C-alpha cells in the first residue's frame, strides 16, 4: 500500500521540486529589495507594469514581483513570507490547488499571486466563504497592496450598485462566493452594459476551495426577474379560438359526402 501511494505521488513530488527551485530564486532577491527605500519599493509597481507593457509575461516578472511584495509585507505587517508560502504563491499563480495546513499562513500566501496578477490591470478576485473573512482580509492584507500602489475593494451584501461597481473596479476585490454569483446573475438581468456592476473576469483565488467548489456548489443560486405587466393576450386568443369553425370531425363529414379524404392542420 505504501508503494502504491509513493508511485501515485510521483507527479506531486516532481512538481514540488520545480516549485522549490522557483521559490529559491525569489528568496535570492531578498537583499536587493531590502536595501530599497519605501519610495523605491513602491516604484516597483509601475516599473513592473511597464515591463508587461513592453512584452514580458507575468511569469517573466514573477520573481521580482514576489520579492518586492514580500519586502512590502515585512515593512507593513512585519510578516515575511516563508519558503513554503512562496511555494504556495507560485502554485496558485500557475492555476493549481495548494493544500496547506492550518497555521501555515494561507491568507498571507494569497498576497503574492494577487499582487502579480493585478499588475495586468484586469483585476483579481479573492473569494472567501463568509462576509467576515472578506472584510477582514481586505482590511488586513489590503494594507500591503495599498502600500504598493494598488486599489483594494470588498463586496458584501447590503451594498448598492454604485458601491459594488466602485469595488469591482479595484485592482484586487475580496468577496464571498455567493455575492459574486448573485451579482453575476443580477448583471445578466440588466438591460444595459453601463448598469452592470462587475468587470471582466480575469484571475481569481479561492480560499477553502473544497468548501466553495464542492459543498457550496451543491446549492444552486437562483434569482428571479421582475414580472411583466398583466397582458390581455390570453383573453384575446381565447376569444379568437372560440370563433374558429371546422376541424377534424367536420372534415371527415365533408370527405364522406364527396368520397375523398381531406385533412387540415391548424397551428397556434
C-alpha positions as CSV (number, residue, x, y, z in Angstrom):
1,X,0.0,0.0,0.0
2,X,2.9,2.3,0.8
3,X,4.5,1.6,-2.6
4,X,1.2,2.5,-4.4
5,X,0.9,5.8,-2.6
6,X,4.6,6.5,-3.4
7,X,4.0,5.8,-7.1
8,X,0.8,7.9,-7.2
9,X,2.5,10.8,-5.5
10,X,5.4,10.9,-8.0
11,X,3.9,13.7,-10.0
12,X,3.3,15.9,-6.9
13,X,6.9,15.3,-5.8
14,X,8.3,16.3,-9.2
15,X,6.1,19.4,-9.3
16,X,7.2,20.4,-5.8
17,X,10.9,20.1,-6.7
18,X,10.3,22.6,-9.5
19,X,8.4,24.9,-7.3
20,X,11.1,24.8,-4.7
21,X,13.7,25.9,-7.3
22,X,11.5,28.8,-8.3
23,X,10.9,29.9,-4.7
24,X,14.7,30.0,-4.1
25,X,15.0,32.5,-7.0
26,X,12.5,34.7,-5.2
27,X,14.4,34.4,-1.9
28,X,17.7,35.2,-3.7
29,X,16.3,38.7,-4.4
30,X,15.7,39.5,-0.7
31,X,18.8,41.7,-0.2
32,X,18.1,43.7,-3.3
33,X,14.7,44.8,-2.2
34,X,15.5,45.1,1.4
35,X,18.1,47.7,0.5
36,X,15.4,49.9,-1.2
37,X,13.7,52.9,0.4
38,X,10.0,52.9,0.8
39,X,9.6,55.1,-2.3
40,X,11.9,52.9,-4.3
41,X,10.0,49.9,-3.3
42,X,6.6,51.5,-4.2
43,X,8.1,52.5,-7.6
44,X,8.4,48.8,-8.4
45,X,4.7,48.6,-9.2
46,X,4.8,51.0,-12.2
47,X,8.2,49.5,-13.2
48,X,6.7,46.0,-13.4
49,X,3.7,47.2,-15.3
50,X,6.0,48.9,-17.8
51,X,7.8,45.6,-18.3
52,X,4.4,43.9,-19.0
53,X,3.6,46.7,-21.5
54,X,6.9,46.1,-23.2
55,X,6.1,42.5,-23.9
56,X,7.2,40.5,-20.9
57,X,4.8,38.0,-19.4
58,X,3.6,37.5,-15.8
59,X,6.0,34.6,-15.5
60,X,8.9,36.8,-16.5
61,X,8.3,39.3,-13.8
62,X,7.1,36.8,-11.1
63,X,10.4,36.7,-9.2
64,X,10.7,40.4,-8.9
65,X,7.0,40.9,-8.1
66,X,7.1,38.3,-5.4
67,X,10.3,39.6,-3.9
68,X,9.0,43.2,-3.9
69,X,5.7,42.3,-2.3
70,X,7.4,40.1,0.3
71,X,9.5,43.0,1.4
72,X,6.4,45.3,1.4
73,X,4.7,42.8,3.6
74,X,7.5,42.8,6.1
75,X,7.5,46.6,6.3
76,X,3.7,47.0,6.6
77,X,2.7,43.9,8.6
78,X,6.0,42.7,10.0
79,X,5.3,39.4,8.3
80,X,7.7,38.0,5.7
81,X,6.7,35.0,3.5
82,X,8.5,31.8,4.4
83,X,9.8,29.4,1.8
84,X,6.7,27.2,1.9
85,X,4.5,30.3,1.5
86,X,6.4,31.4,-1.6
87,X,5.9,27.9,-3.0
88,X,2.2,28.1,-2.3
89,X,2.0,31.5,-4.0
90,X,3.7,30.2,-7.2
91,X,1.4,27.2,-7.2
92,X,-1.6,29.4,-7.1
93,X,-0.3,31.7,-9.8
94,X,0.1,28.6,-12.0
95,X,-3.6,27.8,-11.5
96,X,-3.1,24.9,-9.2
97,X,-4.7,23.8,-5.9
98,X,-2.3,24.3,-3.0
99,X,-3.2,22.3,0.1
100,X,-1.7,23.9,3.2
101,X,-2.2,23.0,6.9
102,X,-3.8,25.3,9.4
103,X,-1.3,27.8,10.7
104,X,0.9,27.9,7.5
105,X,-0.4,31.3,6.6
106,X,-2.8,30.8,3.7
107,X,-4.1,34.4,3.9
108,X,-0.6,35.8,3.5
109,X,0.2,33.4,0.7
110,X,-2.6,34.8,-1.4
111,X,-1.0,38.3,-1.4
112,X,1.8,37.1,-3.7
113,X,-0.2,35.8,-6.7
114,X,-2.8,38.5,-6.2
115,X,-0.3,41.3,-6.5
116,X,1.4,39.7,-9.5
117,X,-1.8,39.2,-11.5
118,X,-3.2,42.6,-10.5
119,X,-0.3,44.2,-12.3
120,X,-2.0,43.3,-15.6
121,X,-4.7,45.8,-14.8
122,X,-7.5,43.3,-15.4
123,X,-8.4,42.8,-11.8
124,X,-8.1,39.9,-9.3
125,X,-10.9,38.3,-7.3
126,X,-10.2,36.7,-3.9
127,X,-13.1,34.6,-3.0
128,X,-13.8,33.7,0.7
129,X,-16.5,31.7,2.4
130,X,-18.1,34.4,4.5
131,X,-18.5,38.2,4.9
132,X,-16.3,38.4,8.0
133,X,-13.3,36.9,6.2
134,X,-13.8,39.1,3.1
135,X,-13.9,42.3,5.3
136,X,-11.0,41.1,7.5
137,X,-8.7,40.1,4.7
138,X,-9.4,43.2,2.6
139,X,-8.5,45.4,5.6
140,X,-5.6,43.3,6.8
141,X,-3.9,42.1,3.7
142,X,-5.1,45.1,1.7
143,X,-2.7,47.3,3.6
144,X,0.2,45.7,1.8
145,X,-1.3,46.1,-1.7
146,X,-2.2,49.7,-1.0
147,X,1.4,50.3,0.1
148,X,2.4,49.1,-3.3
149,X,0.0,51.4,-5.1
150,X,-2.9,49.1,-5.9
151,X,-6.5,49.6,-5.1
152,X,-8.5,47.2,-2.9
153,X,-12.2,46.7,-2.7
154,X,-14.6,44.4,-0.8
155,X,-18.0,43.2,-1.9
156,X,-20.5,42.2,0.8
157,X,-24.3,42.0,1.0
158,X,-26.2,45.3,1.6
159,X,-24.2,47.4,-0.8
160,X,-25.9,49.3,-3.6
161,X,-25.0,49.1,-7.2
162,X,-22.8,52.2,-7.2
163,X,-20.8,50.9,-4.2
164,X,-20.4,47.5,-5.8
165,X,-19.3,49.0,-9.2
166,X,-16.6,51.0,-7.4
167,X,-15.4,47.9,-5.5
168,X,-15.3,45.7,-8.6
169,X,-13.3,48.4,-10.4
170,X,-10.4,48.0,-7.9
171,X,-7.2,46.0,-8.7
172,X,-8.0,43.4,-6.0
173,X,-11.5,42.5,-4.9
174,X,-12.4,40.5,-1.8
175,X,-15.8,38.9,-1.9
176,X,-17.8,35.9,-0.9
177,X,-18.7,33.2,-3.5
178,X,-22.5,33.8,-3.0
179,X,-22.3,37.5,-3.5
180,X,-20.1,37.1,-6.6
181,X,-22.6,34.6,-8.1
182,X,-25.6,36.6,-7.4
183,X,-24.0,39.8,-8.8
184,X,-23.3,37.9,-12.0
185,X,-26.9,36.7,-12.2
186,X,-28.2,40.3,-11.5
187,X,-25.9,41.7,-14.1
188,X,-27.4,39.3,-16.7
189,X,-30.8,40.7,-15.9
190,X,-29.7,44.3,-16.6
191,X,-30.8,45.9,-19.8
192,X,-27.6,47.9,-20.5
193,X,-23.9,47.3,-20.1
194,X,-23.3,50.5,-18.0
195,X,-25.8,49.3,-15.5
196,X,-23.7,46.2,-14.7
197,X,-21.5,46.2,-11.6
198,X,-18.9,43.5,-12.4
199,X,-15.9,43.9,-14.6
200,X,-14.2,41.4,-16.9
201,X,-13.3,38.1,-15.3
202,X,-9.5,37.7,-15.2
203,X,-7.9,35.8,-12.3
204,X,-9.3,34.5,-9.0
205,X,-8.0,32.9,-5.9
206,X,-10.4,30.7,-4.0
207,X,-10.0,30.2,-0.2
208,X,-11.4,26.9,1.2
209,X,-11.7,25.6,-2.4
210,X,-13.2,22.3,-1.3
211,X,-16.0,24.1,0.6
212,X,-16.8,26.6,-2.2
213,X,-16.5,24.3,-5.3
214,X,-17.9,21.1,-3.7
215,X,-20.0,21.7,-0.6
216,X,-21.4,25.2,-1.5
217,X,-21.8,24.2,-5.2
218,X,-24.5,21.7,-4.3
219,X,-26.9,24.6,-3.6
220,X,-27.8,26.4,-6.8
221,X,-28.0,30.2,-7.0
222,X,-31.5,31.1,-8.1
223,X,-32.7,34.6,-8.9
224,X,-36.0,35.8,-10.4
225,X,-36.5,38.7,-12.7
226,X,-39.3,41.2,-12.2
227,X,-42.6,40.0,-13.6
228,X,-44.0,41.9,-16.6
229,X,-47.4,43.7,-16.5
230,X,-50.5,41.6,-17.0
231,X,-51.3,41.1,-20.6
232,X,-54.7,40.6,-22.3
233,X,-53.1,38.3,-24.9
234,X,-54.6,35.2,-23.4
235,X,-58.1,36.7,-23.3
236,X,-57.8,37.8,-26.9
237,X,-56.6,34.4,-28.1
238,X,-59.4,32.7,-26.2
239,X,-62.0,34.9,-28.0
240,X,-60.3,34.1,-31.3
241,X,-60.3,30.4,-30.8
242,X,-64.0,30.3,-29.8
243,X,-64.8,31.9,-33.2
244,X,-63.0,29.2,-35.2
245,X,-65.1,26.7,-37.1
246,X,-64.2,23.4,-38.8
247,X,-61.8,20.8,-37.6
248,X,-61.1,17.1,-37.9
249,X,-64.7,16.0,-37.3
250,X,-66.2,18.4,-39.8
251,X,-63.5,17.5,-42.4
252,X,-64.5,13.8,-42.0
253,X,-68.1,14.6,-42.7
254,X,-67.2,16.7,-45.7
255,X,-64.9,14.0,-47.0
256,X,-67.7,11.4,-46.6
257,X,-70.1,13.4,-48.7
258,X,-67.6,13.9,-51.5
259,X,-66.0,10.5,-51.4
260,X,-62.4,11.6,-50.7
261,X,-60.3,12.3,-47.7
262,X,-59.4,15.8,-46.7
263,X,-57.0,17.0,-44.0
264,X,-56.4,20.3,-42.4
265,X,-53.9,21.4,-39.9
266,X,-54.2,24.4,-37.5
267,X,-51.3,25.9,-35.7
268,X,-51.4,28.3,-32.8
